[in-house]
């Protein structure tokens, strides 16, 4: 088999040799459309000579970007610290940006980090710029966390906890204590975290013969923020036929719920029981503690750092997924109502 040359790449991509060189060396502006053509040709022809490795090293900025949906979420800040501890040993610095789950804000940061030529990217995607992320993944090492990019064209690794199992465990816990009227405070269903966590709830309810869907009476559509948790709690407490328990699909919304309950002097678990997906900051200091599913963001952050360094050295690695199993932690914020059935 003849050795593939840069001329072959140019011919396959339908561009000049100079354009291929520009894409490889990243020393001149090339449109995203042309860049994608060249990268696809490189991948198709398996053209990875030493010159590419050298150019990547020469153009290294020793920086890694980390886009999170909410920098106020200690899950991400703890993860970022663990990640930074790993990459700093290899002389990389971490840039953390908060998208606030906004499409335009995320796109601005993606374009900024691309222009700054970061060496890699960790991304908690909004799910609204995934085509752009996919195109970036063909020449930039990327790890996505918590939210999956559901395309076979994406090149990179994925980290998450087992969303379905986590909410399944929480729902079974509530059911075992007699709760049937369970209110769910959901995340966006277009995100894997929102969809999968609701699936775990549906699975557990289905096992007792109760079929639910996204039009289920006892639910509120949140967006994983503290404010939407507060608003969801207000809506729930306005219902004439109140539920006996609330299942919150992430920690930030749970904090919003607890804030509302405290402000309105709602007794937990006397008036309502609460369970939540994910760790809640300083939970051990609270007199009333929701039942939660727990996983260690420090462990996840360290492993992301290790995987990212591997991908920086070789971005042709096959995609990898690392799913962590959550642990059910029972709190005193859930009470048994079996005697009322």
C-alpha positions as CSV (number, residue, x, y, z in Angstrom):
1,X,0.0,0.0,0.0
2,X,1.4,3.4,-1.0
3,X,2.2,5.9,1.6
4,X,-0.5,8.6,1.9
5,X,0.8,12.1,1.3
6,X,-0.5,15.6,1.9
7,X,-1.2,15.8,-1.8
8,X,-3.7,12.9,-1.4
9,X,-5.4,14.7,1.5
10,X,-5.7,17.9,-0.6
11,X,-7.2,15.9,-3.5
12,X,-9.7,14.1,-1.3
13,X,-10.8,17.3,0.4
14,X,-10.9,19.2,-2.8
15,X,-8.6,21.9,-1.5
16,X,-5.0,23.1,-2.1
17,X,-2.0,21.6,-0.4
18,X,-1.5,25.0,1.2
19,X,-4.9,24.8,2.8
20,X,-4.2,21.4,4.2
21,X,-1.0,22.7,5.7
22,X,-2.9,25.6,7.3
23,X,-5.4,23.3,8.9
24,X,-2.6,21.1,10.3
25,X,-0.5,23.9,11.5
26,X,-3.3,26.2,12.6
27,X,-1.3,29.2,11.6
28,X,-3.8,30.9,9.2
29,X,-7.6,31.3,9.4
30,X,-9.6,28.6,7.6
31,X,-13.4,28.5,7.6
32,X,-15.0,25.8,9.6
33,X,-16.5,24.2,6.5
34,X,-13.1,23.9,4.8
35,X,-11.5,22.7,8.0
36,X,-14.0,20.0,8.4
37,X,-13.4,18.8,4.8
38,X,-9.7,18.5,5.5
39,X,-10.1,16.8,8.8
40,X,-12.5,14.3,7.4
41,X,-10.0,13.6,4.5
42,X,-7.2,13.1,7.1
43,X,-9.3,10.7,9.0
44,X,-10.5,8.8,5.9
45,X,-7.0,8.4,4.6
46,X,-5.5,7.8,8.1
47,X,-3.0,10.6,7.4
48,X,-1.2,11.1,10.7
49,X,2.5,11.7,10.0
50,X,5.1,13.0,12.5
51,X,4.7,16.5,11.1
52,X,1.2,16.6,12.6
53,X,2.4,15.5,16.0
54,X,5.2,18.1,15.8
55,X,2.8,20.9,14.8
56,X,0.5,20.1,17.6
57,X,3.3,20.3,20.1
58,X,4.6,23.5,18.6
59,X,1.2,25.1,18.7
60,X,0.5,23.9,22.3
61,X,-0.7,26.7,24.7
62,X,-0.7,24.3,27.7
63,X,-4.2,25.3,28.5
64,X,-7.4,23.3,28.9
65,X,-10.9,24.7,28.8
66,X,-13.7,23.6,31.1
67,X,-17.2,24.7,30.2
68,X,-19.8,24.1,32.9
69,X,-23.5,24.8,33.0
70,X,-23.3,26.5,36.4
71,X,-20.1,27.5,38.2
72,X,-22.1,27.9,41.4
73,X,-22.6,24.2,41.5
74,X,-20.0,22.7,43.8
75,X,-20.2,19.4,41.9
76,X,-18.4,21.1,39.1
77,X,-16.0,23.3,41.1
78,X,-14.9,20.2,43.1
79,X,-14.5,18.3,39.9
80,X,-12.5,21.2,38.4
81,X,-10.1,21.3,41.3
82,X,-9.4,17.6,41.0
83,X,-8.9,17.9,37.3
84,X,-6.5,20.8,37.7
85,X,-4.5,18.8,40.3
86,X,-3.9,16.2,37.6
87,X,-3.1,18.4,34.6
88,X,-1.0,20.8,36.5
89,X,1.6,18.1,37.0
90,X,2.0,18.1,33.2
91,X,2.2,21.9,33.2
92,X,-1.3,22.5,31.9
93,X,-3.5,25.3,33.2
94,X,-7.3,25.2,33.5
95,X,-9.7,27.9,32.2
96,X,-13.2,27.5,33.7
97,X,-16.2,29.2,32.0
98,X,-19.9,29.1,33.0
99,X,-22.5,28.9,30.2
100,X,-25.5,29.3,32.5
101,X,-27.2,26.7,30.1
102,X,-27.4,29.4,27.5
103,X,-26.8,28.6,23.8
104,X,-25.3,31.9,22.8
105,X,-23.1,32.1,25.9
106,X,-21.8,28.6,25.3
107,X,-21.1,29.3,21.6
108,X,-19.2,32.5,22.6
109,X,-16.9,30.5,24.9
110,X,-16.4,27.7,22.4
111,X,-15.3,30.1,19.8
112,X,-13.1,32.0,22.2
113,X,-11.4,28.8,23.5
114,X,-10.9,27.7,19.9
115,X,-9.3,31.0,18.9
116,X,-7.1,30.8,22.0
117,X,-6.0,27.3,20.7
118,X,-6.6,25.5,24.0
119,X,-5.1,22.0,23.9
120,X,-8.2,20.2,25.0
121,X,-11.8,20.8,26.3
122,X,-14.0,19.4,29.0
123,X,-17.6,20.2,28.3
124,X,-20.9,20.0,30.2
125,X,-22.9,20.8,27.0
126,X,-26.1,22.8,26.8
127,X,-27.1,20.4,23.9
128,X,-27.7,23.4,21.7
129,X,-24.3,23.8,19.9
130,X,-23.5,20.1,19.5
131,X,-22.9,20.3,15.7
132,X,-20.1,22.9,16.4
133,X,-18.7,20.7,19.2
134,X,-18.7,17.7,16.9
135,X,-16.7,19.6,14.3
136,X,-14.2,20.7,17.0
137,X,-13.8,17.2,18.3
138,X,-12.1,16.1,15.0
139,X,-9.0,18.0,15.8
140,X,-9.4,19.0,19.5
141,X,-9.4,16.4,22.4
142,X,-12.7,16.7,24.1
143,X,-14.3,15.1,27.1
144,X,-18.0,15.6,27.8
145,X,-19.3,15.3,31.3
146,X,-22.9,14.6,32.5
147,X,-24.5,15.4,29.2
148,X,-24.1,13.1,26.2
149,X,-23.6,14.2,22.6
150,X,-25.7,11.6,20.8
151,X,-23.9,11.4,17.5
152,X,-21.5,8.8,16.0
153,X,-19.6,11.7,14.4
154,X,-18.5,13.0,17.8
155,X,-14.9,12.0,18.7
156,X,-14.1,12.1,22.4
157,X,-14.9,10.6,25.8
158,X,-17.9,10.8,28.1
159,X,-18.2,10.7,31.9
160,X,-21.4,10.5,33.9
161,X,-23.1,8.9,36.8
162,X,-25.8,6.3,36.1
163,X,-28.8,8.6,35.9
164,X,-31.4,5.9,35.4
165,X,-30.2,3.8,38.3
166,X,-29.9,6.8,40.6
167,X,-33.5,8.0,40.3
168,X,-34.7,4.4,40.2
169,X,-33.1,3.9,43.7
170,X,-34.5,7.2,45.0
171,X,-38.0,6.3,43.7
172,X,-37.9,2.8,45.2
173,X,-36.8,4.3,48.5
174,X,-39.9,6.6,48.5
175,X,-42.2,3.8,47.4
176,X,-40.9,1.6,50.2
177,X,-42.1,4.2,52.7
178,X,-45.6,4.3,51.3
179,X,-45.3,7.3,49.0
180,X,-47.4,7.1,45.8
181,X,-48.1,10.8,45.0
182,X,-44.5,11.7,44.1
183,X,-43.9,15.1,42.5
184,X,-40.9,15.2,40.1
185,X,-38.9,18.4,39.6
186,X,-37.3,17.6,36.2
187,X,-34.4,18.9,34.1
188,X,-34.7,19.6,30.4
189,X,-35.7,16.4,28.5
190,X,-33.5,17.3,25.5
191,X,-30.4,16.7,27.7
192,X,-29.4,13.1,28.5
193,X,-29.4,13.9,32.2
194,X,-33.0,15.2,32.2
195,X,-34.3,12.4,30.0
196,X,-32.5,9.5,31.8
197,X,-33.3,10.6,35.3
198,X,-37.0,10.8,34.5
199,X,-36.7,7.3,32.9
200,X,-35.4,5.9,36.3
201,X,-38.5,7.4,38.0
202,X,-40.8,5.9,35.3
203,X,-39.1,2.5,35.6
204,X,-39.7,2.3,39.4
205,X,-43.3,3.5,39.1
206,X,-44.0,1.1,36.4
207,X,-42.9,-1.8,38.6
208,X,-45.9,-1.0,40.9
209,X,-48.3,-0.7,38.0
210,X,-48.3,3.1,37.7
211,X,-47.6,4.4,34.2
212,X,-46.3,8.0,34.0
213,X,-45.1,10.1,31.1
214,X,-43.9,13.7,30.6
215,X,-47.4,14.9,31.1
216,X,-47.7,13.4,34.5
217,X,-49.8,15.6,36.8
218,X,-47.2,15.8,39.6
219,X,-44.3,17.5,37.9
220,X,-42.6,20.7,37.1
221,X,-40.2,21.4,34.2
222,X,-37.1,23.0,35.7
223,X,-33.7,23.7,34.1
224,X,-31.3,22.4,36.8
225,X,-30.9,25.9,38.4
226,X,-31.5,27.0,42.0
227,X,-34.2,29.5,40.7
228,X,-36.2,26.8,38.9
229,X,-36.0,24.7,42.0
230,X,-37.6,27.5,44.0
231,X,-40.2,28.1,41.4
232,X,-41.0,24.3,41.1
233,X,-41.5,24.1,44.9
234,X,-43.9,27.1,44.8
235,X,-45.9,25.4,42.0
236,X,-46.1,22.1,43.9
237,X,-47.3,23.8,47.1
238,X,-50.0,25.6,45.1
239,X,-51.6,22.3,44.1
240,X,-55.0,21.5,45.7
241,X,-54.2,17.8,45.9
242,X,-50.6,18.0,47.2
243,X,-48.1,15.2,46.8
244,X,-46.5,13.5,49.8
245,X,-43.0,13.6,48.4
246,X,-40.9,15.5,45.9
247,X,-38.1,13.9,43.8
248,X,-35.7,16.6,42.6
249,X,-33.5,15.7,39.6
250,X,-30.3,17.7,40.6
251,X,-28.6,19.2,43.6
252,X,-29.0,22.9,42.6
253,X,-32.8,22.6,42.2
254,X,-32.9,20.8,45.5
255,X,-31.2,23.8,47.2
256,X,-33.9,26.0,45.6
257,X,-36.6,23.7,46.9
258,X,-35.1,23.8,50.4
259,X,-34.8,27.6,50.2
260,X,-38.5,27.9,49.4
261,X,-39.5,25.5,52.2
262,X,-37.4,27.4,54.8
263,X,-38.8,30.8,53.6
264,X,-42.4,29.5,54.0
265,X,-41.8,27.4,57.1
266,X,-42.8,24.2,55.5
267,X,-42.1,21.2,57.7
268,X,-39.9,18.5,56.3
269,X,-40.8,15.7,56.4
270,X,-44.0,16.4,58.3
271,X,-45.7,18.2,55.4
272,X,-43.6,16.7,52.6
273,X,-40.7,14.4,52.1
274,X,-37.8,15.3,49.8
275,X,-35.3,13.2,47.9
276,X,-32.7,14.5,45.4
277,X,-30.3,13.3,42.8
278,X,-26.7,14.3,43.5
279,X,-24.6,15.6,46.4
280,X,-25.8,18.7,48.3
281,X,-23.1,21.0,49.7
282,X,-22.8,21.0,53.5
283,X,-25.6,18.4,53.7
284,X,-24.1,17.1,57.0
285,X,-24.7,20.5,58.6
286,X,-28.4,20.6,57.8
287,X,-30.8,19.6,60.6
288,X,-33.2,18.1,57.9
289,X,-31.4,16.1,55.2
290,X,-33.0,14.9,52.0
291,X,-32.3,11.4,50.9
292,X,-29.8,11.6,48.0
293,X,-27.8,9.7,45.5
294,X,-24.1,10.3,46.1
295,X,-21.0,10.1,43.9
296,X,-17.6,11.6,44.3
297,X,-16.8,14.5,41.9
298,X,-13.1,14.4,43.0
299,X,-12.7,10.8,41.8
300,X,-14.4,11.7,38.5
301,X,-12.4,14.9,38.0
302,X,-9.1,13.0,38.5
303,X,-10.0,10.4,36.0
304,X,-11.1,13.0,33.5
305,X,-7.7,14.6,33.8
306,X,-5.9,11.3,33.2
307,X,-8.1,10.5,30.2
308,X,-7.7,14.0,28.8
309,X,-3.9,13.8,28.9
310,X,-4.1,10.5,27.1
311,X,-6.3,12.0,24.4
312,X,-4.0,15.0,24.0
313,X,-1.2,12.6,23.1
314,X,-3.4,10.6,20.8
315,X,-6.7,12.0,19.6
316,X,-7.3,9.0,17.4
317,X,-8.2,6.9,20.4
318,X,-11.7,5.2,20.2
319,X,-14.4,6.9,22.1
320,X,-14.7,5.9,25.8
321,X,-17.5,6.0,28.3
322,X,-17.1,6.0,32.1
323,X,-20.3,5.6,34.0
324,X,-20.2,5.8,37.8
325,X,-22.7,4.0,40.0
326,X,-24.5,6.3,42.5
327,X,-24.9,5.3,46.2
328,X,-28.2,5.9,48.0
329,X,-27.8,7.9,51.2
330,X,-30.9,7.9,53.3
331,X,-31.7,11.2,55.1
332,X,-34.2,12.2,57.7
333,X,-36.0,14.4,55.2
334,X,-38.1,11.4,54.1
335,X,-40.7,9.8,56.4
336,X,-42.8,6.7,56.2
337,X,-46.5,7.2,55.5
338,X,-47.5,3.5,55.4
339,X,-49.8,3.9,58.3
340,X,-51.9,6.3,56.1
341,X,-52.5,3.8,53.3
